[in-house]
Every structure is written in structure tokens, then in C-alpha cells.
Amino acid sequence: MRNLFYLVRKDFKRKWKNPVVILGFLFIPIVFTVIFGMVFGSGGEGTLPQVKIFAADNDQSLISGLLLGALTQGELNELIELEAIEEDEGRKLLDRGKASALLIIPENFGQNIWDGQSTEILLIKNPAEQFLPQIAEEILDTMTLVLSSLRHLFADELDTVRELADLEEFPDEAISALSLQFKDRIDGASKYLFPPVISLKQITLSEEKKDVEDLSVQAHILPAMAVMFLLFICNAVFEDILSEKESGTLMRLRISPVNLTEYIWSKIVISTLIGILCTSLLIILGRVLFSIHWGDPAAVALLVLCLNILIAGFIAFLFSFVRTERQAGALLTTVILLMSMLGGSMIPVENYPPVILIFSKLTLNYWGITAFKKIMRGESLATILPILSVMVVAGVMLSIMGSYFLNKNLKKGISQ
């Protein structure tokens, strides 16, 4: 035990004198959090930006005007920013990314509607954007469907209006008959429309009944990135084993009072301690820079301890399968990146289909991020304890297995 203490102290001093690698891995999550916060905003609920649509009306008819006017009415006025523009100019500006979509209404659009002929409007979407052009497409799909349905529903009445317009005469008898036709048509459709067969019931949860508290963008990003880069930090600590093996430093253990088992466990302990320090620093920076409310300090401290025990054990276990620094760099980097992708450090697991989510739950990233979010959302320590218990047990077991197999591999390497 005394030798273990001296080894840990020696490694800590050595890392403290040259902390460039660890500090580099430490501040990358901060940089990513700043970038994502600037892109998506810092609010917990987030507001959807307006969909900017250029509208080129080549028809200039009453019906085309009504279609464009409907895009700026009610709640759509808050969602859509519509700008009238010439078609050629709109295409040029869209190529430069100045809007999400360009709507082109062709000539004779209104006349074709009056005649009951098929017609179409053109929507050109900005390929550089992913979500906003899709919103524009869905809105226009709905509006064209409604317009087409109204044309079919009032086909006879509109034909009558067109005949009167062609005759340029609007006798009172014809207007009265047309009004009755519209009324009968509306009354006939109303039994299918009012009351609706299917209705939507909305329930707004009161603040007291909310199960979760909305988290800011930074509160989502920083814990996710922190777990991934803690794996890289721990990996950097364990790489010393292979570098000392290849340089022949481990040969000195044969004539020293320190045995190989103590040496390996010193790496597990020092990686756990450095991980705890780095996590604590990230939590402090998250609070100071991004105003992240991490939740119950006791629960957070317990999570930091358990998470880093698990990470140290996992990396120790992985290192028992590699023999050189090159192998370690290739294997462990691949495993860490794959786990981070599946576990939610790169992409929120809520976006994954159920099949992928099964594999997500096999990664330590998933459980680390989940535990952080549960604490930040104010869940009790009792709900977190099962996760923390599994972390500690798994970390200790992986450390024991990693120490055993790593011991055997190193002995073979020293003897060769």
C-alpha cells in the first residue's frame, strides 16, 4: 500500500508538470459547448427561427394573391417571413443562401384554378438547410390541398360565377340563387365538419406537475462531451504504461521493491483522481460560464466519483488487449468514438430508433449522461443510486480483470 501511494504521488507530480495533453482534452468540451450554445441559443425551450421564403408571383391574379396572403395570416405570420421578389433575382439569392426556399407561382395559375384544370406551383428548397425548407414544404402542401379541396367542393358555384363574369351581368335573381347555392353547399358539408369526428384534447402541465425541468443547450452538451473526453484523458494516463514498456523502464521493476500489480493499480488510481479533478473543473466552469444548475451537490459529487471509477476500470480492461502504443491508439480511439456516438455524446439518444437505443444502453456514455441529466432535473438521490451502484461494481470488476490480464501481458513483454 505504501508503494502504491508513492507511485500515485510520482505520477501526479509528473502529470502536473506537463499537463498540456490533459488540459487540451479538458477544454475541448468547453469549446464545443460555446459553439453549440451560439448556434442553438442558450434558452431551455428554444424558439424556432422564422422560415424565410422568397415568393415570385408570375401570375399576379386574385387567386395567387389570396394564396400568398394566407401565408402571412395568424400564427403563420410569426413562423414565415415572406418576401416578394422577381424569379431570376430570387434564384440568385437562394443560391447564396439568403432564404430557406423560393416559391414560384406560374403564369395562368389563377385562370387554371377557375377552369378546374391541373396546375402546380414550384418550391425550390435551399440545400444548405435541413429543417426550415422542410417546414415550408409541409405548409405549402397543406395549403394547396385545402385550396384544391375548396375548388372541388364549390365547383358548380364557381362555374356559375365564371359564367356571370363572362356575361358581365350580375342580375339580382342570379346573385340570390348563387348565395343559396353556397349556403346549401356549406350546410351539406357542415354535418361532416361540425362537430368533428376526431378532436384534439390538449393538457398543459402545471409547474407543480412537470416531471422534468427544461435544460439549456449547454446543460445538454457539456455533460455529454465531458464523458467522452474523460475517456480520452484516462486513455492518456494509461498510455504511459506502454511507453514505459517500450522504452524499457519497466525492466527496473525487477530490481525494485515495487511489484507489477502495484504499478498497474497506481495507474488505475491516478487516472481516477485526475478524472475527478477534471470533471470537477468542468462542473465549475459550466456553472460560471454557462450558468448550468447541476443539481444536488452531494449527488453530483457521488456521480463524479462513481463515473470516474467506471471509466478507469473500463480503460484498464481495454489496455489488457493491446501490446503497443500504436495498437492502443487505433483500438481505443475507435472504441471511444463508437461508444460516444452510440451513447449520446455526439448525437442525443432521443433521435435514435429503438434498435439503436438497445446498443446505446450498453455504453458507459449513456449511463453517465443519463445520471447527470436526472440530477440536473431534480430527481431524488434514491432514483440515481441504482445507476451509481452499477457504475461502482462494474468499475471495480473491470479494474480487477484489467489488472490481472494487463499484469500477464506486461510480464510477457518484460521477459522478451
N, C-alpha and C positions, 0 to 999 in steps of 0.2 A: 504493500500500500504506500509506503514511504517513497519507493522508487517511482510509483505511478504519479505521485504528487510532484516530484522533481521533473519528471518528463513533461507533465502538463504545463508547469511553470516555464520550462525551457521553450516549449512550442509557442506558448502565449507571448513570451517576450520576443521571439523571432518573428512572429506574425505582426506584432505591434510595431517593430522597427521597419517593416516593409509591407504596409497594408494596402498597396496600390490595387492589387487584384480584388481583394475583398471589398474595398471601398467602391471599386468600379461596378461590381455586381450589386452592391448595396444601393447605389444611386440611380441605377437604370430603372427600377420600379418608380422612383420619384419622377424621372423624366417622362416615362410613359404616362403616368397619372396626370402630369401637367398637360401633355399633348392631348390626351383624350378629354380632359376637362375643358380645354379651349375649344375643341371640336364640337362636343356634345353639350357643353354648358355644365354648370355646377348644381343646378336645382335637382331636387329629388324626383319631381314629377316630369320635368322636361316639357317643353312646348314644341309642337310640330311647326317647322318653318313654313311660310307661305309657298304655294306652288305657283311659280311664275310661268304664265302661258302667253306666248305671242299669238294674236288672232289676225289672220289675213282674210278679210271678208271680200271675196271677189264677186259676190252676188249683189250685195247692198240692197237686199229685199226686206220686206216686212218680217218674213219668217226667219231669215238669218239674223236680223236684229233682235228678234224675240229670243232666239237660241243663245246669242251672246249675252243678252241682258239677264237671262236666267242664271248664268254663271256668276253673276255678281250680286245675287239676291240672298238675303237672310244670312245663314251661317256660312254659305259658300263664299260670301264676300270676305270673311275672315280667313278662309282657307286658300282662296285663289286670288292671285294678282294678275288681272287680265290687261294686256296692253295691245291696242290696235296697231297694226303695222302692215306695210306692204310685203307681199310674199317674198320677193327677192331679198329685201333687207332682212326679213325675219329668218330666212335660211342662212344668211351670212352670220347674223348674230348668234343663231343657235349653234353653228359650227364653232363659235368662240366661247360657247358655254354660258351665254348670257341669260338663258331661260331653261326651264325643265322640259318644255315641249312647244311645238309650233302647230297651231290649229289652222287648217286651210279649208275655207268654205268655197266650193267651186261656183262658177257661173251657172245660172239657171237652177240653182238649188231650190229657191222658193217656188219657181214655176213647176219643177218636177214634183214637189210636195202637193201643190194644187192639183196637178194632173194625176196624182196617185201612182207615179212612176218611181221605180227604184232609183235612189241616188245615194251618194256617200260623201262623207267629209273625211279629210285626211288629217291624221295626227302624227307628227314626226317627233319622236322622243329623243331626248339628249342621252346618248350612250354613256356619257361620263357620270351620270347619276343613276342610282339604282331604285330608290323608293319613290321619290316625288313624281317622276314621269308615270309610274305605275298608278299612283293616285289619280293623276289627270286622266289616264285611260279609263279607269273604273268609273269616274264621274261622268265622262262623256258617253261611255257605253250605256249608263243608266239613263241619261237624258235623251239619247237617240232612241232608246227603247220606249220611253214614255211618249216621245213625240210620234213615233210610228204607231203606237197603240191608239193615241188620240186620233190620228189620221184615219185609222181603220174604224174606230168607234163612231166617228161623226162623218163618215164618207158621204152618205146621201145628203146630209145637210150642207157640207162643204161644196158638193157639186151644185146644189141649188144656189148657193151664194155666188159661185163662179158664173152660172148662167145669168143671174141677175146683173152681175158686174159686166158681163159681155154685152148685155142689152142696154146697159147704162140707165136702167129704170129700177126703182125700188118702190113699187106701189105698196100702200098700207096693208092691203089684204095679204100680199106675199110676205111682208115683214111679220105680220101676225101669225101666219101659218108656219113660217120658219121658226119663230120663237116657240110655238107649241111643239114643233118637232124636236127642238133642242131640249125642251122641258121633258117630253116623253122619253127621249133617249137617256137623259140623266136619271129620271125616275126609274127606268128599267134597269140601269146599271147599279143604282144605289143599293138594291137589295143584296148585291154581291159584295159591295164595298163597305156598307154601313149597316150594322156593326161588322167589323172584320171577323172572319172566321178564326184567324190566329192573331193574338195580341201579344205585345211585349210588356212584361211586368218588370219594372225597374226598382231596385232596392239600393239605397245609398247607406253604407255602413256608417254609423256614428263613430266619433273618435274613440269612444269607450269600447266599441265592439270590433275595432280593427284588429286583425290577427297579427299584422306586420306593420312596421313603420317604414315609410318610404326612405330609401337610401339615396344619397347623392351619387353622381357618376364616379367621383373619386373614391367613395366608400365601396363601390363595386370593384373598381380597377386595382387599387393599391393592395388589398389582401390577396387578390388573385395573382398579381405579378410578384408579390413578396414570396409566396410559397414556391413559385418556380425558381426564383433566383436564390432562395435559401438552399435549394438543391445544388445549384452551381457553386455556392460558397462552400458547402460541405464537401463537394467534389474536389474543390481546390485544396482543401486541407488534406484530404486523403491522398492526393497525388504525390505528396511528399514521401509516402511510403515507397512508391515505385521509383521515384527519382533517387532516393537514398539506396534502394536496392541496386539500381543500375550503376550508381556511382561507387558502389562497394562499401558504403558507410555501414550497412547492416552487418558486415563481417565483424565489426568491432564488438557486436553483442556477444560473440563467442568468448571474449576475454573480459567482459564487463559483468558486474553483479546484476544487470538488468536482463530479464529474460524476454523472449519474443512476445509472449502473451501480454505482459505489462506494457510493452511498446505499442501493441495494437490497441489495447484498451485506452491508452493515453490519447491516441488519435480519435477514438470514439468520444471520449470525454471533452477534449479540446474543441472538436467540431460542434458538439452540443453547446458548449459555453459560448463559442463565437456566434453560433446561430442565435442563441438567446440574446446576446448583446446587439446583434444586427436587427433582429426583429423588434427589440425594444426601441432602438433608434428609429426604425421606420414608423413605429406607432407614434412616437413623439413628434416626428416630422409631419406625419399625417394629421395630427391634431393641430400643430402650429400652422402649417402651410395651407391645409385644406379644410380645417375645422371639422374633421371627422370625429364623430362621437362613437368611441369604441365600445361603450357599454360598461358593465360592472368590472372595475379594475381587478378584483380578485379572480373573476372568471377569465379575464383576458390573460392575466399572469399565469394561471394554470394552463391555459391553452398554449401559450408560448412555450412553456416547459415541455408539455406533452408532445407538441408538434415537432420540436427540435430533437427530442429523444427518438421519435419515429424516423425523422429524416436521417439522423446519424446512423441508426441501425440499418436503414434501407441502403444507404450508400456503402456502408461497411460490407453488407451482404453482396452488393454488386461487385465490389472490388475483389471479392474472393474468386471471381470468374476471369479476371484479367491478369496478364503477366507483365505487360509493358505499358509505358505511358501512352504510346500510340494506340494500343488496343483500348485503354481506358478512355482516351479522348473520343474515339469513334463510337464505342459501345454506350458509354454513359451519357454522352451528349444526345445520342439518338433516343435513348430511353427517357431521359428527362424531357426532351421536347415532345415526344409522343405522349407521355403522361400529362404534360401540361396542356396539350391540345385536347385530349380526351377529358381531362379533369376540370376544365373550366378556367385555366389561367390565361388562355388566349381567346377562347370563344365561350360565352356563357352557356352552361349546360342546358338551360331552358330552351335553347334553339335546336337541340339535338332530338332526333326521333327516338322512340322508346328503345329500339335495338341498340343504338349507340350509348344510350344512357346506362344500359347494363354494364358496359365496359367502363364507363366513367366512374361508377361506384367502386371499381377495383383499384382506383388510383388514390394515392395519399393527397394529391392536389384537391380532389373533390371534397374529401372529408375535412381538410384544413380550411378551405374556403367556406364550406357549409357551416362549420363551427364558428368562424369569425362572424358570418352574417347572422347566425342565430343570436350571438351575444349582442351584436350591434342593434338587433331588432328588439332587444329587451327580454328575450326568453330566459327563463329561470335556469340556475346552475344545474338543477336536477335534470333538465332536458338535455344538457350538454354532457353530463357525466358519462353516459354510455359511450359516446364518441371518444371522450378523453381517455376512458379506461382502455378501450380497444387500441388507441394510439400508443399508450404506455406498454401494454402487453406485447403488441406487435413490434414496437421498437426494441424492447429488451430481447425478445426471441430472435429477431433479425440480427441484433448485435452479437448474441451468443453464437449463432450459426456463422455469421460473418467472421467473427474472431477465430472460430475453430478452423474453417476452411482456409482463411487467409493465413493462418499460422502454418498450416500444412504446405501451402503454395510457397510461402516465403522460405521455409526450411529447405524445400527442394531447390529454390533459386540460389540460396546462400551456399549450399553444398556443391552446386555445379561449378 
